[in-house]
Amino acid sequence: MASKLLKDRTVGGKKVSHGERLLADGDGLYLRVRPAGKDWLFIYSLAGRRRKMGLGPYPAVTLERARTKALDARAAVADQIDPIAARESAAAARKAAEAAQASRQTIRSLFELWHRKEVAASRRDGGAEIKRAFEKDVLPVIGDMFADEVARRHVMGVLDAVKERGVTRIANQLLAYLRQMFRFGAVREIVSGDPTFGIRKKDVGGVEPERTRVLAEDEIRELATKLPDAGLTAASTAAVWAILATCCRVGEISRARVTDINLAAGAWVIPADHSKNGREHLVHLSDFAKLHFGKLLELAPNSTWIFPSADGATHASTKSLQKQFRDRQRAVALKGRSKKTATLTLAGGEWTAHDLRRTAATLMGELGVRPDVIDRCLNHVAQSKITKTYQRQELLRERSEAFALLGDRLALLARGVESRVIPGRFRHETEAA
């Protein structure tokens, strides 16, 4: 190796007025001096080709640092490696790694992408319920983590916290939502695997018991006596009887439009986009049902909706009715909610809007209505593939009779009249309740 020719004390004073001058330090290291400034070069030959490699400007790169860089470059040349090509390859790899890092999705950004592309368009509420669930229980915990770093233990941490609140159903729902989101991410190579794999319902909330609550006839009479003093709006009170009289879902009546109901024809058409199974459904309105739907129409004279939102732009929340019913069965009032606690508590325990639908179907059965007719009244889809494919009859006459029987029965119960039901016929013995 040639002796080092340059000195720190002399390098800084080197100048030229034009052109350039190369000052050798030995072994291929040069200080290039130009009017605009100085920089370091390493000049080498490889495979019969002479090349110049820049090592940086002086004085940012000191003489000592330049010699270290030149030493590394000489070692590469000795191994028949082009130091310029190696540096360019390393820079490209570094840039690719930075780009990959920049493109990594957090759980928050993955959720937003999944919600926008798949959830919002496929759910009637635009994915509002799922968004609320994630904003409450998921995003505050793992939202800022990179999605490809989330492991099963992180998911279980979220679900265990929900389970500790005693909300089994929500824990199970969150597991299902998270599984859908990670599968969406895996297909797009945002994540390499599904961290919910292997997590079962029994690990989270357990299998939810099927709800079977049906209001007994005594409870329907009890409900009739309690509704006037429960502090419900007139529309919400009418909705209780309307649900019982039509076997409808609470979401269907909450979204009902004034134009969907024809009292003169005794018909309510639930459009496909308002029904759970996406199929249009005709509900025959009994005299009892027409009485209460008439009240609902009177209470919304200038609205598109039977239950308009506060600003009238759309329908009220589909959860509004259930919240009102639930608040009036609590032992203690929630902050900012109705103080009329326990006013709708019944002898058989807590009840929900969906229990009213189940109760109506049960009453139909007790009145002798055939199960297949009840299924049609409920707008259920046949479970059997053969039945679904070949038995397309609508049973309109039978459905109309079933709703009439149900309406007559409810009219008696709403007046507090006791009666004895004989299946297959509608006979009653009445006496003051």
C-alpha positions as CSV (number, residue, x, y, z in Angstrom):
1,M,0.0,0.0,0.0
2,A,1.4,3.4,-0.9
3,S,2.0,5.9,1.9
4,K,-0.7,8.4,2.6
5,L,0.1,11.6,0.9
6,L,-2.5,14.1,2.1
7,K,-2.6,15.9,5.5
8,D,-5.5,17.4,7.3
9,R,-3.8,20.7,7.7
10,T,-3.1,21.1,4.0
11,V,-6.3,19.6,2.5
12,G,-8.5,22.5,3.5
13,G,-6.3,25.1,1.8
14,K,-6.3,23.5,-1.7
15,K,-8.1,25.6,-4.3
16,V,-8.4,26.1,-8.1
17,S,-9.8,28.9,-10.1
18,H,-10.9,26.8,-13.0
19,G,-11.1,23.2,-14.1
20,E,-10.3,20.5,-11.6
21,R,-7.3,19.0,-9.8
22,L,-6.9,15.5,-8.4
23,L,-4.8,15.2,-5.3
24,A,-3.8,11.6,-4.6
25,D,-3.7,10.1,-1.1
26,G,-2.7,6.7,-2.4
27,D,-4.3,3.4,-3.3
28,G,-7.0,5.0,-5.5
29,L,-8.2,7.7,-3.1
30,Y,-8.2,11.2,-4.5
31,L,-9.4,14.6,-3.4
32,R,-11.0,16.4,-6.3
33,V,-10.6,20.2,-6.1
34,R,-12.9,22.4,-8.3
35,P,-13.9,26.0,-8.1
36,A,-17.2,25.1,-6.6
37,G,-15.7,22.9,-3.8
38,K,-14.0,19.6,-3.0
39,D,-15.1,16.0,-2.9
40,W,-13.6,12.5,-2.6
41,L,-13.1,10.0,-5.3
42,F,-12.1,6.4,-5.3
43,I,-10.7,5.4,-8.7
44,Y,-10.4,1.7,-9.4
45,S,-10.3,-0.9,-12.3
46,L,-12.4,-4.0,-12.5
47,A,-12.7,-6.4,-15.4
48,G,-10.6,-4.1,-17.5
49,R,-12.9,-1.1,-16.8
50,R,-11.7,2.0,-15.0
51,R,-14.4,3.6,-12.8
52,K,-14.7,6.6,-10.4
53,M,-16.7,6.2,-7.2
54,G,-17.8,9.3,-5.3
55,L,-17.2,9.1,-1.5
56,G,-18.8,12.4,-0.6
57,P,-18.0,16.1,-0.2
58,Y,-15.2,17.6,1.8
59,P,-15.3,18.7,4.6
60,A,-18.6,16.8,5.4
61,V,-16.5,13.7,4.8
62,T,-13.2,14.1,6.6
63,L,-9.9,12.7,5.3
64,E,-10.1,9.9,7.9
65,R,-13.6,9.0,6.9
66,A,-12.7,9.1,3.2
67,R,-9.8,6.7,3.8
68,T,-12.2,4.2,5.7
69,K,-14.6,4.3,2.8
70,A,-11.8,3.8,0.3
71,L,-10.6,0.8,2.3
72,D,-14.0,-0.8,2.2
73,A,-14.2,-0.2,-1.5
74,R,-10.8,-1.7,-2.1
75,A,-11.8,-4.8,-0.2
76,A,-14.8,-5.2,-2.5
77,V,-12.7,-4.9,-5.6
78,A,-10.2,-7.5,-4.3
79,D,-13.2,-9.9,-4.0
80,Q,-14.2,-9.0,-7.6
81,I,-17.3,-7.0,-6.4
82,D,-18.0,-3.7,-8.1
83,P,-18.4,-1.3,-5.1
84,I,-20.6,1.1,-7.2
85,A,-23.0,-1.7,-8.2
86,A,-23.0,-3.0,-4.6
87,R,-23.9,0.5,-3.3
88,E,-26.6,1.0,-5.9
89,S,-28.1,-2.5,-5.0
90,A,-28.0,-1.6,-1.3
91,A,-29.7,1.7,-2.0
92,A,-32.4,0.0,-4.0
93,A,-33.0,-2.6,-1.3
94,R,-33.2,0.2,1.3
95,K,-35.7,2.1,-0.8
96,A,-37.8,-1.0,-1.3
97,A,-37.8,-1.7,2.4
98,E,-38.8,1.9,3.2
99,A,-41.6,1.7,0.6
100,A,-42.8,-1.6,2.1
101,Q,-42.7,0.0,5.6
102,A,-44.6,3.0,4.3
103,S,-47.3,0.8,2.7
104,R,-47.9,-1.4,5.8
105,Q,-51.4,-1.1,7.1
106,T,-52.3,-0.6,10.7
107,I,-55.4,-2.3,12.1
108,R,-57.1,1.1,11.8
109,S,-56.3,1.6,8.1
110,L,-57.2,-2.1,7.4
111,F,-60.5,-1.7,9.1
112,E,-61.3,1.5,7.2
113,L,-60.4,-0.2,3.9
114,W,-62.5,-3.3,4.7
115,H,-65.4,-1.2,5.9
116,R,-65.4,0.9,2.8
117,K,-65.0,-1.9,0.3
118,E,-67.1,-4.6,1.8
119,V,-69.1,-3.7,4.9
120,A,-70.7,-0.3,4.1
121,A,-72.2,-1.5,0.8
122,S,-73.5,-4.8,2.0
123,R,-75.3,-3.8,5.2
124,R,-78.5,-1.9,5.4
125,D,-77.1,0.4,8.1
126,G,-74.1,1.2,6.0
127,G,-71.9,-0.7,8.5
128,A,-72.7,1.7,11.4
129,E,-73.1,-1.0,14.0
130,I,-69.8,-2.7,13.1
131,K,-68.1,0.7,13.1
132,R,-69.4,1.4,16.6
133,A,-68.2,-1.9,17.8
134,F,-64.7,-1.5,16.5
135,E,-64.4,2.1,17.7
136,K,-65.4,1.0,21.2
137,D,-63.6,-2.2,21.7
138,V,-61.0,-2.8,19.0
139,L,-59.3,0.4,17.7
140,P,-58.5,1.9,21.1
141,V,-56.6,-1.3,21.9
142,I,-54.8,-2.5,18.7
143,G,-55.8,0.2,16.2
144,D,-52.3,1.6,15.9
145,M,-50.6,-1.8,15.6
146,F,-49.4,-2.9,12.2
147,A,-51.9,-5.5,10.9
148,D,-49.2,-8.0,10.0
149,E,-47.8,-7.9,13.6
150,V,-51.1,-8.7,15.3
151,A,-51.1,-12.2,16.8
152,R,-53.7,-14.3,18.4
153,R,-52.8,-13.1,21.9
154,H,-53.6,-9.5,20.8
155,V,-57.0,-10.6,19.4
156,M,-57.8,-12.5,22.6
157,G,-56.8,-9.5,24.7
158,V,-59.6,-7.5,22.9
159,L,-62.1,-10.3,23.2
160,D,-61.3,-11.1,26.8
161,A,-61.9,-7.4,27.8
162,V,-65.4,-7.6,26.2
163,K,-66.1,-10.9,27.8
164,E,-65.3,-9.5,31.2
165,R,-68.1,-7.0,30.8
166,G,-70.5,-10.0,30.6
167,V,-71.6,-9.2,27.0
168,T,-71.3,-12.7,25.5
169,R,-73.2,-11.8,22.3
170,I,-71.0,-8.8,21.5
171,A,-67.8,-10.8,22.1
172,N,-69.0,-13.5,19.7
173,Q,-70.0,-10.8,17.1
174,L,-66.6,-9.1,17.4
175,L,-64.8,-12.4,16.8
176,A,-66.9,-12.9,13.6
177,Y,-66.2,-9.3,12.5
178,L,-62.4,-9.6,13.1
179,R,-62.3,-12.9,11.3
180,Q,-64.0,-11.3,8.2
181,M,-61.6,-8.4,8.3
182,F,-58.4,-10.5,8.5
183,R,-59.6,-12.7,5.7
184,F,-60.2,-9.6,3.6
185,G,-56.6,-8.5,4.5
186,A,-55.1,-11.9,3.7
187,V,-56.6,-12.1,0.2
188,R,-55.0,-8.7,-0.5
189,E,-51.7,-9.7,1.1
190,I,-52.0,-7.0,3.7
191,V,-51.5,-9.7,6.3
192,S,-49.9,-13.1,5.8
193,G,-52.3,-15.0,8.0
194,D,-55.5,-14.8,10.1
195,P,-54.7,-14.3,13.8
196,T,-58.3,-15.4,14.7
197,F,-57.6,-18.9,13.3
198,G,-58.1,-21.4,16.1
199,I,-60.2,-19.1,18.3
200,R,-63.6,-20.7,18.9
201,K,-66.8,-19.3,20.3
202,K,-66.3,-21.2,23.5
203,D,-62.9,-19.4,23.9
204,V,-64.7,-16.1,23.7
205,G,-68.3,-15.9,24.8
206,G,-69.6,-19.4,24.4
207,V,-72.5,-20.6,22.4
208,E,-75.4,-18.2,22.9
209,P,-78.6,-19.9,24.1
210,E,-81.5,-19.6,21.7
211,R,-84.0,-17.1,23.0
212,T,-87.4,-18.6,23.5
213,R,-89.3,-15.9,25.4
214,V,-93.0,-15.9,24.5
215,L,-95.5,-13.6,26.3
216,A,-98.3,-15.6,27.8
217,E,-101.9,-14.3,27.3
218,D,-102.0,-13.1,30.8
219,E,-98.9,-11.0,30.1
220,I,-100.4,-9.5,27.0
221,R,-103.4,-8.4,29.1
222,E,-100.9,-7.1,31.7
223,L,-99.0,-5.2,29.0
224,A,-102.3,-3.6,27.8
225,T,-102.9,-2.2,31.3
226,K,-99.3,-1.0,31.7
227,L,-98.7,0.7,28.3
228,P,-100.8,3.8,29.1
229,D,-98.6,4.7,32.1
230,A,-95.2,3.8,30.7
231,G,-94.4,7.2,29.3
232,L,-94.0,5.9,25.7
233,T,-94.9,8.1,22.8
234,A,-98.2,7.4,21.2
235,A,-96.4,6.1,18.2
236,S,-94.3,3.7,20.2
237,T,-97.3,2.4,22.1
238,A,-99.1,1.8,18.7
239,A,-95.9,0.0,17.5
240,V,-96.2,-2.6,20.3
241,W,-99.6,-3.7,19.0
242,A,-98.6,-3.3,15.3
243,I,-95.7,-5.7,15.8
244,L,-97.9,-8.2,17.6
245,A,-100.6,-8.0,14.9
246,T,-98.2,-8.4,11.9
247,C,-95.4,-10.6,13.2
248,C,-93.0,-8.0,11.8
249,R,-89.4,-7.4,12.8
250,V,-88.7,-4.1,14.7
251,G,-86.4,-3.0,11.9
252,E,-89.1,-3.5,9.3
253,I,-91.7,-1.3,11.1
254,S,-89.0,1.3,12.0
255,R,-88.2,1.7,8.3
256,A,-91.8,1.6,7.1
257,R,-92.9,4.3,4.7
258,V,-96.3,5.9,4.7
259,T,-96.7,4.8,1.1
260,D,-96.0,1.2,2.0
261,I,-99.3,1.0,3.9
262,N,-102.8,0.8,2.3
263,L,-105.4,0.8,5.0
264,A,-108.3,0.6,2.5
265,A,-106.8,-2.6,1.0
266,G,-105.7,-3.8,4.4
267,A,-102.1,-4.3,3.1
268,W,-98.6,-3.4,4.1
269,V,-95.9,-4.2,1.6
270,I,-92.5,-4.5,3.1
271,P,-90.0,-3.8,0.3
272,A,-87.1,-6.2,-0.4
273,D,-84.5,-3.7,0.8
274,H,-86.3,-3.4,4.2
275,S,-86.7,-7.2,4.9
276,K,-84.1,-9.4,6.5
277,N,-84.1,-11.9,3.7
278,G,-84.1,-9.4,0.9
279,R,-87.5,-10.5,-0.3
280,E,-90.6,-8.3,-0.7
281,H,-93.3,-9.3,1.8
282,L,-97.0,-8.7,1.9
283,V,-98.6,-8.4,5.3
284,H,-102.4,-8.6,5.5
285,L,-103.7,-6.0,8.0
286,S,-106.5,-7.3,10.2
287,D,-109.0,-4.8,11.6
288,F,-106.9,-4.7,14.8
289,A,-103.8,-4.0,12.8
290,K,-105.5,-1.3,10.8
291,L,-106.6,0.4,14.0
292,H,-103.0,0.8,15.2
293,F,-101.4,1.5,11.8
294,G,-104.1,4.2,11.4
295,K,-102.8,5.8,14.6
296,L,-99.3,5.7,13.3
297,L,-100.3,7.3,10.0
298,E,-102.1,10.1,11.9
299,L,-99.0,10.8,14.0
300,A,-96.8,11.3,10.9
301,P,-99.1,13.3,8.6
302,N,-96.4,15.1,6.6
303,S,-93.6,12.6,6.7
304,T,-92.3,9.9,4.3
305,W,-91.7,7.6,7.3
306,I,-94.0,6.3,10.0
307,F,-91.2,6.8,12.5
308,P,-89.3,9.8,11.1
309,S,-85.9,10.9,12.5
310,A,-85.6,14.1,14.5
311,D,-84.9,16.1,11.3
312,G,-87.4,14.2,9.2
313,A,-84.8,13.4,6.6
314,T,-85.0,9.6,7.1
315,H,-86.5,7.1,9.5
316,A,-85.7,6.9,13.2
317,S,-83.0,4.5,14.4
318,T,-84.0,0.8,14.2
319,K,-82.8,0.5,17.8
320,S,-85.0,3.3,19.1
321,L,-88.1,1.2,19.9
322,Q,-86.1,-1.5,21.6
323,K,-84.2,1.0,23.7
324,Q,-87.6,2.5,24.8
325,F,-88.9,-0.9,25.8
326,R,-85.7,-1.9,27.6
327,D,-85.5,1.4,29.6
328,R,-88.9,0.7,31.0
329,Q,-87.9,-2.7,32.3
330,R,-84.7,-1.6,34.1
331,A,-84.4,-1.5,37.8
332,V,-82.3,1.7,37.7
333,A,-82.6,4.4,35.0
334,L,-79.6,5.2,32.8
335,K,-78.3,8.7,32.7
336,G,-80.3,10.8,30.2
337,R,-82.9,8.1,29.6
338,S,-86.5,7.5,30.8
339,K,-87.1,7.5,34.5
340,K,-90.2,5.3,34.0
341,T,-88.3,2.2,35.1
342,A,-90.1,-1.1,35.6
343,T,-93.3,0.3,34.1
344,L,-93.3,-2.4,31.4
345,T,-91.9,-5.2,33.5
346,L,-94.1,-8.3,33.1
347,A,-94.7,-11.4,35.2
348,G,-92.7,-13.6,32.9
349,G,-89.6,-11.4,32.9
350,E,-87.8,-9.2,30.5
351,W,-89.1,-9.1,26.9
352,T,-87.9,-7.6,23.7
353,A,-89.4,-6.4,20.4
354,H,-88.4,-9.6,18.8
355,D,-90.2,-11.5,21.5
356,L,-93.4,-9.8,20.4
357,R,-92.9,-11.3,16.9
358,R,-92.3,-14.7,18.4
359,T,-95.4,-14.3,20.6
360,A,-97.5,-13.4,17.6
361,A,-96.4,-16.5,15.7
362,T,-97.0,-18.7,18.7
363,L,-100.6,-17.3,19.1
364,M,-101.2,-18.2,15.4
365,G,-100.1,-21.7,16.1
366,E,-102.4,-21.9,19.2
367,L,-105.3,-20.7,17.0
368,G,-104.7,-23.7,14.6
369,V,-102.8,-22.0,11.8
370,R,-100.7,-24.4,9.9
371,P,-96.9,-24.1,10.4
372,D,-96.2,-23.5,6.7
373,V,-98.7,-20.6,6.7
374,I,-97.1,-19.2,9.8
375,D,-93.7,-19.3,8.1
376,R,-95.1,-17.4,5.2
377,C,-96.6,-14.8,7.5
378,L,-93.2,-14.4,9.1
379,N,-91.5,-14.2,5.6
380,H,-89.2,-17.1,6.5
381,V,-87.2,-18.7,3.7
382,A,-87.8,-22.4,3.4
383,Q,-84.8,-24.4,4.9
384,S,-85.3,-27.4,2.6
385,K,-83.7,-26.9,-0.8
386,I,-86.4,-29.0,-2.4
387,T,-89.2,-27.0,-0.7
388,K,-87.5,-23.7,-1.7
389,T,-87.1,-24.8,-5.3
390,Y,-90.4,-26.4,-6.0
391,Q,-93.0,-25.1,-3.5
392,R,-93.5,-21.5,-4.6
393,Q,-97.1,-21.1,-3.5
394,E,-97.8,-17.8,-1.6
395,L,-100.8,-19.0,0.4
396,L,-102.3,-15.6,0.3
397,R,-105.8,-16.6,1.4
398,E,-104.5,-18.7,4.2
399,R,-102.2,-15.9,5.3
400,S,-105.0,-13.4,5.3
401,E,-107.2,-15.7,7.4
402,A,-104.2,-16.2,9.8
403,F,-103.7,-12.5,10.3
404,A,-107.4,-12.0,10.8
405,L,-107.5,-14.7,13.5
406,L,-104.5,-13.2,15.2
407,G,-106.0,-9.7,15.1
408,D,-109.3,-10.8,16.6
409,R,-107.4,-12.6,19.4
410,L,-105.3,-9.6,20.2
411,A,-108.4,-7.3,20.2
412,L,-109.8,-9.4,23.0
413,L,-106.6,-9.5,25.0
414,A,-106.0,-5.8,24.6
415,R,-109.5,-5.3,26.2
416,G,-108.5,-7.6,29.1
417,V,-110.9,-10.3,28.0
418,E,-110.1,-13.9,28.9
419,S,-110.8,-16.6,26.4
420,R,-110.3,-20.3,25.8
421,V,-108.6,-21.2,22.5
422,I,-109.6,-24.4,20.6
423,P,-107.0,-25.2,18.0
424,G,-108.3,-25.1,14.4
425,R,-111.2,-22.8,15.4
426,F,-111.5,-19.4,16.9
427,R,-113.9,-19.8,19.8
428,H,-113.9,-18.0,23.1
429,E,-115.8,-17.8,26.3
430,T,-115.5,-14.3,27.7
431,E,-115.7,-12.8,31.1
432,A,-114.4,-9.6,32.7
433,A,-110.6,-9.9,33.1
